[in-house]
């Protein structure tokens, strides 16, 4: 009788776990469609610097995105991209580097994070989880490119809104960088030239142009 009871318990647990399983592509496709429907958005995030599973430092950053254009501000580095051109500005040193933007050479950037799964990755559904009181679907992407900067990207995607709440990047050494969204403003529009470097607002002491 005890053995029968144990088998029944295992059966019920397996059915329960199976019921929580979701199609990872459906989860990712929903996220992608949600972001693509927006004219643009602002995001603020916190990066957790990890060492042996412990948080040793926190760094704040922000990004504004519209289609393939973005502005990323992180610590003392500001990056502007209007599509074809990329400006990288070191605020304290007042150094500017200009280059052609090559999306295929950028492993993860604010304009492709919600679409990156579509090429060069396999993916699987891990579990449901809770991020700041919101239920999320956790999906793991595994790179199929041996030259990629990261082997895995773990995404925490809101079940209700399809927004990306957090993500973890894991490199080939097993080191992980964790990012958590601290503020999100959807459906934003931006003025002309917003995604281009403003020389009047940002003094430049040294400039290097790497465009062909």
C-alpha positions in Angstrom: 0.0 0.0 0.0 2.9 2.3 0.9 4.5 1.7 -2.5 1.2 2.4 -4.3 0.9 5.7 -2.4 4.4 6.7 -3.3 3.8 6.0 -7.0 0.7 8.1 -6.9 2.5 11.0 -5.3 5.2 10.8 -8.0 2.6 10.7 -10.7 0.8 13.7 -9.4 4.1 15.7 -9.1 5.1 14.8 -12.6 1.7 15.9 -14.0 2.0 19.1 -12.1 5.5 19.8 -13.4 4.5 18.9 -16.9 1.6 21.3 -16.7 4.0 24.2 -15.9 6.1 23.4 -19.0 5.7 25.9 -21.8 6.8 26.2 -25.4 10.0 28.4 -25.2 9.6 29.6 -28.7 6.0 30.8 -28.0 7.3 32.7 -25.0 10.1 34.3 -27.0 7.9 35.1 -29.9 5.5 36.9 -27.7 8.3 39.0 -26.2 9.6 39.9 -29.6 6.2 40.9 -31.0 5.6 43.1 -27.9 8.8 45.1 -28.4 8.5 45.3 -32.2 5.0 46.8 -31.8 6.5 49.8 -29.9 7.9 52.9 -31.6 10.6 52.9 -29.0 11.3 52.6 -25.2 13.5 53.7 -22.4 15.0 51.2 -19.9 17.0 51.6 -16.8 18.8 48.5 -15.4 21.2 47.4 -12.7 24.1 45.1 -13.4 25.1 42.7 -10.6 28.8 41.9 -10.7 29.1 38.3 -9.5 32.0 36.4 -8.0 31.6 32.8 -6.9 27.8 33.2 -6.8 28.0 36.4 -4.6 27.1 39.9 -5.6 30.3 42.0 -5.2 29.2 45.2 -6.9 26.2 47.0 -8.5 26.4 49.2 -11.6 23.6 51.3 -13.1 22.9 51.8 -16.7 20.2 53.0 -19.1 19.2 52.7 -22.7 16.8 54.3 -25.2 15.8 52.2 -28.2 13.9 52.7 -31.5 14.0 49.8 -34.0 17.8 49.4 -34.8 18.8 52.7 -33.2 19.9 53.0 -29.6 21.6 55.1 -26.9 23.3 53.1 -24.2 24.8 54.9 -21.1 26.7 52.7 -18.7 29.1 54.0 -16.1 31.4 56.5 -17.9 30.8 55.1 -21.4 28.0 56.4 -23.7 27.2 54.6 -26.9 25.1 56.2 -29.7 23.9 54.3 -32.7 21.7 55.7 -35.5 21.8 52.5 -37.5 24.8 52.7 -39.8 27.1 54.6 -37.5 28.3 53.9 -33.9 29.8 56.5 -31.6 31.5 55.4 -28.4 32.2 58.2 -26.0 34.3 58.0 -22.8 32.9 60.8 -20.7 35.7 61.4 -18.2 38.5 61.1 -20.8 36.4 63.0 -23.4 37.5 60.4 -26.1 35.3 59.6 -29.1 35.5 56.6 -31.4 33.4 56.5 -34.6 32.9 53.2 -36.4 30.5 51.5 -38.8 27.9 49.6 -36.9 28.0 45.9 -37.6 25.0 44.2 -35.9 26.4 40.7 -36.6 29.5 41.6 -34.6 27.5 42.7 -31.6 26.6 39.8 -29.4 24.1 41.6 -27.3 22.9 45.2 -27.6 19.7 47.0 -26.5 18.2 46.9 -30.0 18.6 43.1 -30.5 18.1 41.6 -27.1 14.5 40.7 -27.7 15.2 39.2 -31.2 18.6 37.6 -30.6 17.2 34.1 -30.1 16.2 33.9 -33.8 19.7 33.1 -35.1 22.6 31.3 -33.6 20.9 29.9 -30.5 18.9 26.9 -29.3 16.5 27.5 -26.4 14.6 25.7 -23.7 12.0 26.5 -21.1 13.4 26.3 -17.6 10.7 27.2 -15.1 8.3 29.8 -13.8 9.8 32.3 -11.3 9.0 35.5 -9.4 10.8 38.8 -10.1 9.8 41.6 -7.7 6.3 40.0 -7.2 5.7 39.4 -10.9 5.5 35.9 -12.4 8.0 35.3 -15.2 8.8 32.5 -17.6 12.5 31.6 -17.5 14.0 30.6 -20.9 17.6 29.7 -21.5 19.3 30.4 -24.8 22.5 28.4 -25.7 24.8 29.7 -28.4 25.6 27.5 -31.4 28.6 29.8 -32.3 31.9 28.7 -30.8 33.3 32.2 -31.3 30.4 33.9 -29.4 31.2 36.1 -26.4 28.6 34.3 -24.3 27.6 30.6 -24.2 24.2 31.2 -22.5 21.6 33.9 -22.0 18.9 33.3 -19.4 15.9 35.5 -19.9 13.1 36.3 -17.3 10.1 37.3 -19.3 6.9 38.7 -17.8 3.9 36.3 -18.2 1.4 39.1 -18.3 3.1 41.8 -20.5 5.8 39.9 -22.3 8.5 42.4 -21.1 12.0 41.3 -20.3 12.4 41.7 -16.6 16.0 40.5 -16.2 18.7 38.5 -18.0 21.9 36.7 -17.2 24.9 36.4 -19.5 27.2 33.4 -19.0 30.6 33.3 -20.7 32.9 30.4 -21.6 34.6 30.5 -18.3 31.3 30.2 -16.5 31.3 33.8 -15.2 27.9 35.3 -15.0 26.7 38.9 -15.4 23.2 39.6 -14.1 21.0 42.4 -15.3 17.7 43.5 -13.8 15.3 46.1 -15.2 14.7 48.9 -12.6 12.5 51.0 -14.7 10.8 50.6 -18.1 9.0 53.2 -20.2 7.2 51.6 -23.3 5.9 53.3 -26.4 8.3 56.2 -26.5 9.0 58.4 -29.5 12.3 60.3 -30.0 13.2 63.5 -31.8 15.5 63.6 -34.9 19.2 63.3 -34.2 18.5 61.7 -30.7 20.5 58.7 -31.6 23.5 60.6 -33.0 26.4 61.9 -31.0 26.0 65.6 -30.0 29.3 67.4 -30.2 28.0 70.6 -28.6 26.8 68.7 -25.5 29.8 66.4 -25.2 33.3 68.0 -25.4 35.9 65.9 -27.3 39.6 66.0 -26.6 40.6 63.0 -28.7 38.8 61.5 -31.7 39.4 58.3 -33.8 37.3 57.5 -36.9 37.5 53.9 -37.9 34.9 54.0 -40.7 36.0 52.6 -44.0 
